[in-house]
């Protein structure tokens, strides 16, 4: 688990899914125009969004999920991928 004593313990697969989401989003933003690659990236974003939002970890946080989701986003945005 990804640990930060002041915040949350996130499962590694959840952190990696959020990192993958940001990487895919950046790639989509950098790609110009439309085409099959754009479609592939959009579909990947949708799949990753579902994987992140439906992760069982969120069920363990009654009432604290919104803050935890924001922390996951901040952590994944600022931490370099391994």
PDB file of N, CA, C and O in Angstrom:
ATOM      1  N   UNK A   1       0.828  -1.181   0.000  1.00  0.00           N
ATOM      2  CA  UNK A   1       0.000   0.000   0.000  1.00  0.00           C
ATOM      3  C   UNK A   1       0.873   1.245   0.000  1.00  0.00           C
ATOM      4  O   UNK A   1       1.959   1.262   0.580  1.00  0.00           O
ATOM      5  N   UNK A   2       0.387   2.267  -0.649  1.00  0.00           N
ATOM      6  CA  UNK A   2       1.074   3.551  -0.654  1.00  0.00           C
ATOM      7  C   UNK A   2       0.708   4.264   0.640  1.00  0.00           C
ATOM      8  O   UNK A   2      -0.467   4.520   0.902  1.00  0.00           O
ATOM      9  N   UNK A   3       1.711   4.583   1.448  1.00  0.00           N
ATOM     10  CA  UNK A   3       1.418   5.103   2.774  1.00  0.00           C
ATOM     11  C   UNK A   3       1.875   6.537   2.947  1.00  0.00           C
ATOM     12  O   UNK A   3       2.939   6.942   2.479  1.00  0.00           O
ATOM     13  N   UNK A   4       1.049   7.276   3.623  1.00  0.00           N
ATOM     14  CA  UNK A   4       1.360   8.610   4.098  1.00  0.00           C
ATOM     15  C   UNK A   4       0.670   8.703   5.446  1.00  0.00           C
ATOM     16  O   UNK A   4      -0.557   8.781   5.503  1.00  0.00           O
ATOM     17  N   UNK A   5       1.436   8.696   6.544  1.00  0.00           N
ATOM     18  CA  UNK A   5       0.815   8.633   7.857  1.00  0.00           C
ATOM     19  C   UNK A   5      -0.203   9.733   8.116  1.00  0.00           C
ATOM     20  O   UNK A   5      -1.142   9.537   8.887  1.00  0.00           O
ATOM     21  N   UNK A   6      -0.031  10.871   7.489  1.00  0.00           N
ATOM     22  CA  UNK A   6      -0.952  11.977   7.723  1.00  0.00           C
ATOM     23  C   UNK A   6      -2.248  11.826   6.934  1.00  0.00           C
ATOM     24  O   UNK A   6      -3.231  12.506   7.231  1.00  0.00           O
ATOM     25  N   UNK A   7      -2.265  10.960   5.950  1.00  0.00           N
ATOM     26  CA  UNK A   7      -3.437  10.902   5.083  1.00  0.00           C
ATOM     27  C   UNK A   7      -4.023   9.493   4.986  1.00  0.00           C
ATOM     28  O   UNK A   7      -4.698   9.046   5.914  1.00  0.00           O
ATOM     29  N   UNK A   8      -3.780   8.794   3.893  1.00  0.00           N
ATOM     30  CA  UNK A   8      -4.457   7.535   3.598  1.00  0.00           C
ATOM     31  C   UNK A   8      -3.458   6.485   3.135  1.00  0.00           C
ATOM     32  O   UNK A   8      -2.374   6.796   2.641  1.00  0.00           O
ATOM     33  N   UNK A   9      -3.861   5.227   3.313  1.00  0.00           N
ATOM     34  CA  UNK A   9      -3.119   4.099   2.755  1.00  0.00           C
ATOM     35  C   UNK A   9      -3.866   3.645   1.506  1.00  0.00           C
ATOM     36  O   UNK A   9      -4.935   3.042   1.602  1.00  0.00           O
ATOM     37  N   UNK A  10      -3.308   3.931   0.348  1.00  0.00           N
ATOM     38  CA  UNK A  10      -3.960   3.541  -0.894  1.00  0.00           C
ATOM     39  C   UNK A  10      -3.354   2.240  -1.408  1.00  0.00           C
ATOM     40  O   UNK A  10      -2.139   2.055  -1.335  1.00  0.00           O
ATOM     41  N   UNK A  11      -4.182   1.339  -1.925  1.00  0.00           N
ATOM     42  CA  UNK A  11      -3.650   0.143  -2.575  1.00  0.00           C
ATOM     43  C   UNK A  11      -2.831   0.554  -3.800  1.00  0.00           C
ATOM     44  O   UNK A  11      -3.175   1.505  -4.502  1.00  0.00           O
ATOM     45  N   UNK A  12      -1.755  -0.171  -4.039  1.00  0.00           N
ATOM     46  CA  UNK A  12      -0.869   0.166  -5.165  1.00  0.00           C
ATOM     47  C   UNK A  12      -1.597   0.143  -6.502  1.00  0.00           C
ATOM     48  O   UNK A  12      -1.322   0.972  -7.369  1.00  0.00           O
ATOM     49  N   UNK A  13      -2.532  -0.806  -6.679  1.00  0.00           N
ATOM     50  CA  UNK A  13      -3.236  -0.872  -7.963  1.00  0.00           C
ATOM     51  C   UNK A  13      -4.110   0.359  -8.186  1.00  0.00           C
ATOM     52  O   UNK A  13      -4.305   0.782  -9.325  1.00  0.00           O
ATOM     53  N   UNK A  14      -4.631   0.929  -7.116  1.00  0.00           N
ATOM     54  CA  UNK A  14      -5.433   2.148  -7.228  1.00  0.00           C
ATOM     55  C   UNK A  14      -4.554   3.349  -7.584  1.00  0.00           C
ATOM     56  O   UNK A  14      -4.918   4.164  -8.431  1.00  0.00           O
ATOM     57  N   UNK A  15      -3.410   3.447  -6.936  1.00  0.00           N
ATOM     58  CA  UNK A  15      -2.468   4.536  -7.235  1.00  0.00           C
ATOM     59  C   UNK A  15      -1.992   4.424  -8.682  1.00  0.00           C
ATOM     60  O   UNK A  15      -1.919   5.423  -9.398  1.00  0.00           O
ATOM     61  N   UNK A  16      -1.668   3.202  -9.107  1.00  0.00           N
ATOM     62  CA  UNK A  16      -1.187   3.014 -10.475  1.00  0.00           C
ATOM     63  C   UNK A  16      -2.275   3.342 -11.491  1.00  0.00           C
ATOM     64  O   UNK A  16      -1.990   3.922 -12.539  1.00  0.00           O
ATOM     65  N   UNK A  17      -3.508   2.979 -11.195  1.00  0.00           N
ATOM     66  CA  UNK A  17      -4.610   3.305 -12.108  1.00  0.00           C
ATOM     67  C   UNK A  17      -4.769   4.817 -12.244  1.00  0.00           C
ATOM     68  O   UNK A  17      -5.024   5.318 -13.340  1.00  0.00           O
ATOM     69  N   UNK A  18      -4.622   5.543 -11.143  1.00  0.00           N
ATOM     70  CA  UNK A  18      -4.731   7.009 -11.210  1.00  0.00           C
ATOM     71  C   UNK A  18      -3.557   7.599 -11.988  1.00  0.00           C
ATOM     72  O   UNK A  18      -3.738   8.538 -12.762  1.00  0.00           O
ATOM     73  N   UNK A  19      -2.364   7.059 -11.790  1.00  0.00           N
ATOM     74  CA  UNK A  19      -1.203   7.528 -12.574  1.00  0.00           C
ATOM     75  C   UNK A  19      -1.417   7.265 -14.059  1.00  0.00           C
ATOM     76  O   UNK A  19      -1.135   8.118 -14.901  1.00  0.00           O
ATOM     77  N   UNK A  20      -1.923   6.065 -14.369  1.00  0.00           N
ATOM     78  CA  UNK A  20      -2.190   5.719 -15.768  1.00  0.00           C
ATOM     79  C   UNK A  20      -3.238   6.654 -16.366  1.00  0.00           C
ATOM     80  O   UNK A  20      -3.152   7.032 -17.535  1.00  0.00           O
ATOM     81  N   UNK A  21      -4.233   7.026 -15.549  1.00  0.00           N
ATOM     82  CA  UNK A  21      -5.268   7.949 -16.017  1.00  0.00           C
ATOM     83  C   UNK A  21      -4.637   9.277 -16.422  1.00  0.00           C
ATOM     84  O   UNK A  21      -4.917   9.802 -17.500  1.00  0.00           O
ATOM     85  N   UNK A  22      -3.783   9.819 -15.549  1.00  0.00           N
ATOM     86  CA  UNK A  22      -3.129  11.101 -15.864  1.00  0.00           C
ATOM     87  C   UNK A  22      -2.228  10.981 -17.094  1.00  0.00           C
ATOM     88  O   UNK A  22      -2.210  11.880 -17.936  1.00  0.00           O
ATOM     89  N   UNK A  23      -1.491   9.895 -17.204  1.00  0.00           N
ATOM     90  CA  UNK A  23      -0.612   9.712 -18.364  1.00  0.00           C
ATOM     91  C   UNK A  23      -1.433   9.646 -19.649  1.00  0.00           C
ATOM     92  O   UNK A  23      -1.060  10.245 -20.658  1.00  0.00           O
ATOM     93  N   UNK A  24      -2.533   8.930 -19.614  1.00  0.00           N
ATOM     94  CA  UNK A  24      -3.405   8.819 -20.782  1.00  0.00           C
ATOM     95  C   UNK A  24      -4.032  10.165 -21.118  1.00  0.00           C
ATOM     96  O   UNK A  24      -4.126  10.535 -22.288  1.00  0.00           O
ATOM     97  N   UNK A  25      -4.457  10.892 -20.099  1.00  0.00           N
ATOM     98  CA  UNK A  25      -5.049  12.217 -20.309  1.00  0.00           C
ATOM     99  C   UNK A  25      -4.043  13.162 -20.968  1.00  0.00           C
ATOM    100  O   UNK A  25      -4.378  13.887 -21.904  1.00  0.00           O
ATOM    101  N   UNK A  26      -2.812  13.141 -20.469  1.00  0.00           N
ATOM    102  CA  UNK A  26      -1.771  14.001 -21.061  1.00  0.00           C
ATOM    103  C   UNK A  26      -1.515  13.625 -22.514  1.00  0.00           C
ATOM    104  O   UNK A  26      -1.355  14.494 -23.371  1.00  0.00           O
ATOM    105  N   UNK A  27      -1.478  12.321 -22.785  1.00  0.00           N
ATOM    106  CA  UNK A  27      -1.250  11.870 -24.156  1.00  0.00           C
ATOM    107  C   UNK A  27      -2.400  12.310 -25.064  1.00  0.00           C
ATOM    108  O   UNK A  27      -2.174  12.744 -26.193  1.00  0.00           O
ATOM    109  N   UNK A  28      -3.618  12.196 -24.570  1.00  0.00           N
ATOM    110  CA  UNK A  28      -4.779  12.627 -25.348  1.00  0.00           C
ATOM    111  C   UNK A  28      -4.738  14.132 -25.600  1.00  0.00           C
ATOM    112  O   UNK A  28      -5.029  14.586 -26.706  1.00  0.00           O
ATOM    113  N   UNK A  29      -4.380  14.897 -24.586  1.00  0.00           N
ATOM    114  CA  UNK A  29      -4.304  16.356 -24.735  1.00  0.00           C
ATOM    115  C   UNK A  29      -3.227  16.760 -25.737  1.00  0.00           C
ATOM    116  O   UNK A  29      -3.376  17.753 -26.449  1.00  0.00           O
ATOM    117  N   UNK A  30      -2.152  15.996 -25.789  1.00  0.00           N
ATOM    118  CA  UNK A  30      -1.047  16.321 -26.689  1.00  0.00           C
ATOM    119  C   UNK A  30      -1.315  15.891 -28.129  1.00  0.00           C
ATOM    120  O   UNK A  30      -0.713  16.421 -29.062  1.00  0.00           O
ATOM    121  N   UNK A  31      -2.215  14.935 -28.305  1.00  0.00           N
ATOM    122  CA  UNK A  31      -2.490  14.462 -29.661  1.00  0.00           C
ATOM    123  C   UNK A  31      -3.399  15.458 -30.364  1.00  0.00           C
ATOM    124  O   UNK A  31      -4.370  15.946 -29.786  1.00  0.00           O
ATOM    125  N   UNK A  32      -3.081  15.744 -31.584  1.00  0.00           N
ATOM    126  CA  UNK A  32      -3.856  16.729 -32.344  1.00  0.00           C
ATOM    127  C   UNK A  32      -4.857  16.008 -33.234  1.00  0.00           C
ATOM    128  O   UNK A  32      -4.564  14.957 -33.804  1.00  0.00           O
ATOM    129  N   UNK A  33      -6.023  16.586 -33.340  1.00  0.00           N
ATOM    130  CA  UNK A  33      -7.002  16.059 -34.278  1.00  0.00           C
ATOM    131  C   UNK A  33      -7.759  14.852 -33.760  1.00  0.00           C
ATOM    132  O   UNK A  33      -7.686  14.483 -32.588  1.00  0.00           O
ATOM    133  N   UNK A  34      -8.482  14.263 -34.680  1.00  0.00           N
ATOM    134  CA  UNK A  34      -9.258  13.082 -34.358  1.00  0.00           C
ATOM    135  C   UNK A  34      -8.672  11.903 -35.094  1.00  0.00           C
ATOM    136  O   UNK A  34      -7.830  12.062 -35.978  1.00  0.00           O
ATOM    137  N   UNK A  35      -9.104  10.761 -34.740  1.00  0.00           N
ATOM    138  CA  UNK A  35      -8.606   9.571 -35.395  1.00  0.00           C
ATOM    139  C   UNK A  35      -8.700   8.383 -34.468  1.00  0.00           C
ATOM    140  O   UNK A  35      -9.226   8.472 -33.359  1.00  0.00           O
ATOM    141  N   UNK A  36      -8.182   7.279 -34.943  1.00  0.00           N
ATOM    142  CA  UNK A  36      -8.306   6.049 -34.165  1.00  0.00           C
ATOM    143  C   UNK A  36      -7.533   6.123 -32.852  1.00  0.00           C
ATOM    144  O   UNK A  36      -7.964   5.544 -31.854  1.00  0.00           O
ATOM    145  N   UNK A  37      -6.398   6.824 -32.832  1.00  0.00           N
ATOM    146  CA  UNK A  37      -5.619   6.934 -31.591  1.00  0.00           C
ATOM    147  C   UNK A  37      -6.395   7.721 -30.538  1.00  0.00           C
ATOM    148  O   UNK A  37      -6.373   7.371 -29.358  1.00  0.00           O
ATOM    149  N   UNK A  38      -7.067   8.763 -30.953  1.00  0.00           N
ATOM    150  CA  UNK A  38      -7.885   9.548 -30.033  1.00  0.00           C
ATOM    151  C   UNK A  38      -8.986   8.678 -29.433  1.00  0.00           C
ATOM    152  O   UNK A  38      -9.254   8.747 -28.233  1.00  0.00           O
ATOM    153  N   UNK A  39      -9.614   7.869 -30.262  1.00  0.00           N
ATOM    154  CA  UNK A  39     -10.670   6.974 -29.787  1.00  0.00           C
ATOM    155  C   UNK A  39     -10.120   5.976 -28.782  1.00  0.00           C
ATOM    156  O   UNK A  39     -10.745   5.721 -27.753  1.00  0.00           O
ATOM    157  N   UNK A  40      -8.969   5.417 -29.068  1.00  0.00           N
ATOM    158  CA  UNK A  40      -8.338   4.456 -28.157  1.00  0.00           C
ATOM    159  C   UNK A  40      -8.048   5.110 -26.813  1.00  0.00           C
ATOM    160  O   UNK A  40      -8.310   4.522 -25.764  1.00  0.00           O
ATOM    161  N   UNK A  41      -7.514   6.314 -26.841  1.00  0.00           N
ATOM    162  CA  UNK A  41      -7.181   7.012 -25.597  1.00  0.00           C
ATOM    163  C   UNK A  41      -8.434   7.368 -24.804  1.00  0.00           C
ATOM    164  O   UNK A  41      -8.446   7.248 -23.578  1.00  0.00           O
ATOM    165  N   UNK A  42      -9.471   7.798 -25.480  1.00  0.00           N
ATOM    166  CA  UNK A  42     -10.724   8.126 -24.777  1.00  0.00           C
ATOM    167  C   UNK A  42     -11.319   6.886 -24.124  1.00  0.00           C
ATOM    168  O   UNK A  42     -11.791   6.941 -22.989  1.00  0.00           O
ATOM    169  N   UNK A  43     -11.295   5.786 -24.835  1.00  0.00           N
ATOM    170  CA  UNK A  43     -11.813   4.535 -24.262  1.00  0.00           C
ATOM    171  C   UNK A  43     -10.986   4.104 -23.062  1.00  0.00           C
ATOM    172  O   UNK A  43     -11.527   3.623 -22.066  1.00  0.00           O
ATOM    173  N   UNK A  44      -9.683   4.277 -23.159  1.00  0.00           N
ATOM    174  CA  UNK A  44      -8.817   3.926 -22.027  1.00  0.00           C
ATOM    175  C   UNK A  44      -9.142   4.805 -20.818  1.00  0.00           C
ATOM    176  O   UNK A  44      -9.183   4.309 -19.692  1.00  0.00           O
ATOM    177  N   UNK A  45      -9.370   6.095 -21.035  1.00  0.00           N
ATOM    178  CA  UNK A  45      -9.749   6.981 -19.931  1.00  0.00           C
ATOM    179  C   UNK A  45     -11.041   6.520 -19.263  1.00  0.00           C
ATOM    180  O   UNK A  45     -11.154   6.540 -18.038  1.00  0.00           O
ATOM    181  N   UNK A  46     -12.001   6.110 -20.062  1.00  0.00           N
ATOM    182  CA  UNK A  46     -13.269   5.636 -19.496  1.00  0.00           C
ATOM    183  C   UNK A  46     -13.039   4.381 -18.659  1.00  0.00           C
ATOM    184  O   UNK A  46     -13.547   4.278 -17.543  1.00  0.00           O
ATOM    185  N   UNK A  47     -12.277   3.431 -19.193  1.00  0.00           N
ATOM    186  CA  UNK A  47     -12.004   2.191 -18.440  1.00  0.00           C
ATOM    187  C   UNK A  47     -11.267   2.485 -17.142  1.00  0.00           C
ATOM    188  O   UNK A  47     -11.600   1.928 -16.097  1.00  0.00           O
ATOM    189  N   UNK A  48     -10.270   3.354 -17.205  1.00  0.00           N
ATOM    190  CA  UNK A  48      -9.525   3.708 -15.994  1.00  0.00           C
ATOM    191  C   UNK A  48     -10.414   4.444 -14.995  1.00  0.00           C
ATOM    192  O   UNK A  48     -10.301   4.225 -13.789  1.00  0.00           O
ATOM    193  N   UNK A  49     -11.284   5.301 -15.478  1.00  0.00           N
ATOM    194  CA  UNK A  49     -12.204   6.022 -14.589  1.00  0.00           C
ATOM    195  C   UNK A  49     -13.100   5.054 -13.831  1.00  0.00           C
ATOM    196  O   UNK A  49     -13.332   5.219 -12.634  1.00  0.00           O
ATOM    197  N   UNK A  50     -13.596   4.053 -14.528  1.00  0.00           N
ATOM    198  CA  UNK A  50     -14.439   3.042 -13.881  1.00  0.00           C
ATOM    199  C   UNK A  50     -13.626   2.252 -12.869  1.00  0.00           C
ATOM    200  O   UNK A  50     -14.087   2.010 -11.753  1.00  0.00           O
ATOM    201  N   UNK A  51     -12.416   1.848 -13.251  1.00  0.00           N
ATOM    202  CA  UNK A  51     -11.559   1.084 -12.338  1.00  0.00           C
ATOM    203  C   UNK A  51     -11.276   1.878 -11.063  1.00  0.00           C
ATOM    204  O   UNK A  51     -11.286   1.321  -9.965  1.00  0.00           O
ATOM    205  N   UNK A  52     -11.029   3.159 -11.208  1.00  0.00           N
ATOM    206  CA  UNK A  52     -10.720   4.006 -10.046  1.00  0.00           C
ATOM    207  C   UNK A  52     -11.967   4.223  -9.192  1.00  0.00           C
ATOM    208  O   UNK A  52     -11.930   4.026  -7.978  1.00  0.00           O
ATOM    209  N   UNK A  53     -13.054   4.623  -9.813  1.00  0.00           N
ATOM    210  CA  UNK A  53     -14.253   4.976  -9.034  1.00  0.00           C
ATOM    211  C   UNK A  53     -14.937   3.773  -8.407  1.00  0.00           C
ATOM    212  O   UNK A  53     -15.602   3.912  -7.381  1.00  0.00           O
ATOM    213  N   UNK A  54     -14.789   2.589  -9.003  1.00  0.00           N
ATOM    214  CA  UNK A  54     -15.443   1.393  -8.473  1.00  0.00           C
ATOM    215  C   UNK A  54     -14.503   0.541  -7.621  1.00  0.00           C
ATOM    216  O   UNK A  54     -14.863  -0.572  -7.237  1.00  0.00           O
ATOM    217  N   UNK A  55     -13.327   1.036  -7.326  1.00  0.00           N
ATOM    218  CA  UNK A  55     -12.362   0.256  -6.542  1.00  0.00           C
ATOM    219  C   UNK A  55     -12.933  -0.028  -5.152  1.00  0.00           C
ATOM    220  O   UNK A  55     -13.524   0.858  -4.535  1.00  0.00           O
ATOM    221  N   UNK A  56     -12.763  -1.254  -4.653  1.00  0.00           N
ATOM    222  CA  UNK A  56     -13.296  -1.617  -3.330  1.00  0.00           C
ATOM    223  C   UNK A  56     -12.743  -0.771  -2.182  1.00  0.00           C
ATOM    224  O   UNK A  56     -13.364  -0.692  -1.122  1.00  0.00           O
ATOM    225  N   UNK A  57     -11.607  -0.153  -2.375  1.00  0.00           N
ATOM    226  CA  UNK A  57     -11.018   0.674  -1.318  1.00  0.00           C
ATOM    227  C   UNK A  57     -11.979   1.756  -0.846  1.00  0.00           C
ATOM    228  O   UNK A  57     -12.034   2.064   0.345  1.00  0.00           O
ATOM    229  N   UNK A  58     -12.736   2.336  -1.775  1.00  0.00           N
ATOM    230  CA  UNK A  58     -13.608   3.455  -1.411  1.00  0.00           C
ATOM    231  C   UNK A  58     -14.698   3.034  -0.424  1.00  0.00           C
ATOM    232  O   UNK A  58     -15.170   3.857   0.360  1.00  0.00           O
ATOM    233  N   UNK A  59     -15.098   1.769  -0.453  1.00  0.00           N
ATOM    234  CA  UNK A  59     -16.133   1.290   0.471  1.00  0.00           C
ATOM    235  C   UNK A  59     -15.639   1.264   1.916  1.00  0.00           C
ATOM    236  O   UNK A  59     -16.445   1.227   2.845  1.00  0.00           O
ATOM    237  N   UNK A  60     -14.328   1.284   2.110  1.00  0.00           N
ATOM    238  CA  UNK A  60     -13.770   1.240   3.466  1.00  0.00           C
ATOM    239  C   UNK A  60     -13.664   2.626   4.094  1.00  0.00           C
ATOM    240  O   UNK A  60     -13.169   2.754   5.214  1.00  0.00           O
ATOM    241  N   UNK A  61     -14.113   3.653   3.403  1.00  0.00           N
ATOM    242  CA  UNK A  61     -13.985   5.027   3.888  1.00  0.00           C
ATOM    243  C   UNK A  61     -15.340   5.707   4.044  1.00  0.00           C
ATOM    244  O   UNK A  61     -15.676   6.588   3.252  1.00  0.00           O
ATOM    245  N   UNK A  62     -16.110   5.328   5.028  1.00  0.00           N
ATOM    246  CA  UNK A  62     -17.406   5.988   5.177  1.00  0.00           C
ATOM    247  C   UNK A  62     -17.234   7.473   5.491  1.00  0.00           C
ATOM    248  O   UNK A  62     -16.615   7.846   6.487  1.00  0.00           O
ATOM    249  N   UNK A  63     -17.781   8.291   4.639  1.00  0.00           N
ATOM    250  CA  UNK A  63     -17.735   9.732   4.851  1.00  0.00           C
ATOM    251  C   UNK A  63     -16.433  10.408   4.484  1.00  0.00           C
ATOM    252  O   UNK A  63     -16.397  11.631   4.345  1.00  0.00           O
ATOM    253  N   UNK A  64     -15.364   9.650   4.323  1.00  0.00           N
ATOM    254  CA  UNK A  64     -14.077  10.260   4.027  1.00  0.00           C
ATOM    255  C   UNK A  64     -13.640  10.115   2.594  1.00  0.00           C
ATOM    256  O   UNK A  64     -12.542  10.536   2.230  1.00  0.00           O
ATOM    257  N   UNK A  65     -14.490   9.519   1.769  1.00  0.00           N
ATOM    258  CA  UNK A  65     -14.104   9.236   0.393  1.00  0.00           C
ATOM    259  C   UNK A  65     -13.785  10.484  -0.433  1.00  0.00           C
ATOM    260  O   UNK A  65     -12.788  10.463  -1.154  1.00  0.00           O
ATOM    261  N   UNK A  66     -14.562  11.563  -0.378  1.00  0.00           N
ATOM    262  CA  UNK A  66     -14.219  12.725  -1.213  1.00  0.00           C
ATOM    263  C   UNK A  66     -12.823  13.284  -0.918  1.00  0.00           C
ATOM    264  O   UNK A  66     -12.076  13.597  -1.846  1.00  0.00           O
ATOM    265  N   UNK A  67     -12.472  13.410   0.340  1.00  0.00           N
ATOM    266  CA  UNK A  67     -11.136  13.915   0.690  1.00  0.00           C
ATOM    267  C   UNK A  67     -10.067  12.925   0.260  1.00  0.00           C
ATOM    268  O   UNK A  67      -9.005  13.324  -0.219  1.00  0.00           O
ATOM    269  N   UNK A  68     -10.337  11.650   0.426  1.00  0.00           N
ATOM    270  CA  UNK A  68      -9.372  10.623   0.030  1.00  0.00           C
ATOM    271  C   UNK A  68      -9.178  10.619  -1.485  1.00  0.00           C
ATOM    272  O   UNK A  68      -8.056  10.451  -1.963  1.00  0.00           O
ATOM    273  N   UNK A  69     -10.247  10.799  -2.232  1.00  0.00           N
ATOM    274  CA  UNK A  69     -10.131  10.847  -3.697  1.00  0.00           C
ATOM    275  C   UNK A  69      -9.261  12.023  -4.136  1.00  0.00           C
ATOM    276  O   UNK A  69      -8.438  11.891  -5.041  1.00  0.00           O
ATOM    277  N   UNK A  70      -9.447  13.151  -3.500  1.00  0.00           N
ATOM    278  CA  UNK A  70      -8.613  14.311  -3.830  1.00  0.00           C
ATOM    279  C   UNK A  70      -7.154  14.049  -3.465  1.00  0.00           C
ATOM    280  O   UNK A  70      -6.250  14.429  -4.209  1.00  0.00           O
ATOM    281  N   UNK A  71      -6.925  13.411  -2.340  1.00  0.00           N
ATOM    282  CA  UNK A  71      -5.552  13.101  -1.951  1.00  0.00           C
ATOM    283  C   UNK A  71      -4.917  12.136  -2.947  1.00  0.00           C
ATOM    284  O   UNK A  71      -3.747  12.296  -3.296  1.00  0.00           O
ATOM    285  N   UNK A  72      -5.669  11.135  -3.410  1.00  0.00           N
ATOM    286  CA  UNK A  72      -5.158  10.207  -4.414  1.00  0.00           C
ATOM    287  C   UNK A  72      -4.770  10.964  -5.685  1.00  0.00           C
ATOM    288  O   UNK A  72      -3.716  10.705  -6.265  1.00  0.00           O
ATOM    289  N   UNK A  73      -5.605  11.884  -6.110  1.00  0.00           N
ATOM    290  CA  UNK A  73      -5.308  12.663  -7.318  1.00  0.00           C
ATOM    291  C   UNK A  73      -4.045  13.499  -7.134  1.00  0.00           C
ATOM    292  O   UNK A  73      -3.190  13.546  -8.018  1.00  0.00           O
ATOM    293  N   UNK A  74      -3.934  14.154  -5.989  1.00  0.00           N
ATOM    294  CA  UNK A  74      -2.744  14.971  -5.717  1.00  0.00           C
ATOM    295  C   UNK A  74      -1.491  14.108  -5.649  1.00  0.00           C
ATOM    296  O   UNK A  74      -0.454  14.463  -6.210  1.00  0.00           O
ATOM    297  N   UNK A  75      -1.590  12.988  -4.966  1.00  0.00           N
ATOM    298  CA  UNK A  75      -0.459  12.070  -4.838  1.00  0.00           C
ATOM    299  C   UNK A  75      -0.018  11.554  -6.207  1.00  0.00           C
ATOM    300  O   UNK A  75       1.174  11.521  -6.512  1.00  0.00           O
ATOM    301  N   UNK A  76      -0.973  11.157  -7.011  1.00  0.00           N
ATOM    302  CA  UNK A  76      -0.666  10.588  -8.327  1.00  0.00           C
ATOM    303  C   UNK A  76      -0.157  11.633  -9.298  1.00  0.00           C
ATOM    304  O   UNK A  76       0.625  11.317 -10.195  1.00  0.00           O
ATOM    305  N   UNK A  77      -0.585  12.864  -9.134  1.00  0.00           N
ATOM    306  CA  UNK A  77      -0.149  13.941 -10.024  1.00  0.00           C
ATOM    307  C   UNK A  77       1.286  14.338  -9.730  1.00  0.00           C
ATOM    308  O   UNK A  77       2.055  14.614 -10.650  1.00  0.00           O
ATOM    309  N   UNK A  78       1.660  14.372  -8.438  1.00  0.00           N
ATOM    310  CA  UNK A  78       2.967  14.891  -8.053  1.00  0.00           C
ATOM    311  C   UNK A  78       4.037  13.828  -7.907  1.00  0.00           C
ATOM    312  O   UNK A  78       5.217  14.131  -8.085  1.00  0.00           O
ATOM    313  N   UNK A  79       3.671  12.583  -7.587  1.00  0.00           N
ATOM    314  CA  UNK A  79       4.670  11.527  -7.426  1.00  0.00           C
ATOM    315  C   UNK A  79       5.093  11.005  -8.784  1.00  0.00           C
ATOM    316  O   UNK A  79       4.246  10.718  -9.630  1.00  0.00           O
ATOM    317  N   UNK A  80       6.385  10.879  -9.002  1.00  0.00           N
ATOM    318  CA  UNK A  80       6.828  10.270 -10.259  1.00  0.00           C
ATOM    319  C   UNK A  80       6.494   8.788 -10.263  1.00  0.00           C
ATOM    320  O   UNK A  80       6.559   8.127  -9.226  1.00  0.00           O
ATOM    321  N   UNK A  81       6.143   8.279 -11.409  1.00  0.00           N
ATOM    322  CA  UNK A  81       5.868   6.846 -11.530  1.00  0.00           C
ATOM    323  C   UNK A  81       7.150   6.070 -11.289  1.00  0.00           C
ATOM    324  O   UNK A  81       8.233   6.531 -11.648  1.00  0.00           O
ATOM    325  N   UNK A  82       7.036   4.888 -10.679  1.00  0.00           N
ATOM    326  CA  UNK A  82       8.253   4.099 -10.393  1.00  0.00           C
ATOM    327  C   UNK A  82       8.951   3.622 -11.642  1.00  0.00           C
ATOM    328  O   UNK A  82       9.980   2.952 -11.556  1.00  0.00           O
TER     329      UNK A  82
END
